[in-house]
Amino acid sequence: FNPAWAAKSLAEYLNSQFLKDMTFQHVRERELSGEIPRLLINTTLYNDGRRFVMTTLPHEQTQYDLLKDVSRSVGASPRGKDSVELMKVKWASLQSVTPQALNLDLCAIQLSGAVTASMSFPPVIGPFTFKLEGEERYWHVGDGGLSDNMGLESLATVALNALQQKT
């Protein structure tokens, strides 16, 4: 029994029975036409435990600058430059990673693979493993519940970003 093959088999089954070769390019076309709302599929990068959000949204729209809002809040006290830089680094490590951030062509990715990765549960199913062109490192993507169990953090981040851009 090989969990990677189980993930591949499940993705093939979802593709043949339900998703009919739909890729993220098709998703984007349907989003733009108003047929469907924006889609965010949560997975986790097992390499570093970060949330990996499969979405057609630009990477910048999946990022929220908490420190910008904190610094604007009433009574915010000035902090030393080193302290602020440390907070920026720590906050950046908690932000979502998107295919765009990895220079991964999202258009060609089949929706069935992203759905399977999101619901994979090693050692039974998955994770999916991929390698970016020109890199030695392999990436392992699996269950989105490890980094954002209900998907609320990803949605909140996108919503907070949109609110922050309006102010």
GIZI-V914855 format. One line per field, one symbol per residue. phi: phi as a letter, one per 20 degrees, with the letter a starting at -180 (. if undefined). burial: I if it has 9 or more other C-alpha atoms within 8 Angstrom, else O. A space follows every 10 residues. Layout:
phi = ???
burial = ???
This chain:
phi = .cffffffff fffgffecel mfdfffgfff fffnfcffdc deccefgcme fddebeffgg fedcegffff feffnfefcf gfffffffff fffeffdcgg feleffgeff ffffffffdf bfeecmeecb cegndefedc cbhfffdbgd nfffffffff ffffffe
burial = OOIIIIIIOI IIOIIIOOIO IIIIIIIIOI IOOOOOOOOI IIIIIIOOII IIIIIIOOIO IIIIOOOOIO OOOOOOOOOO OOOIOOIIOO IOOOIIIIII OOOOOIOOII IIIIIIIIII IIOOIIIIOO IOOOOOOIII IIIIIOIIOO IOOIOOIIOI IIOIOOO
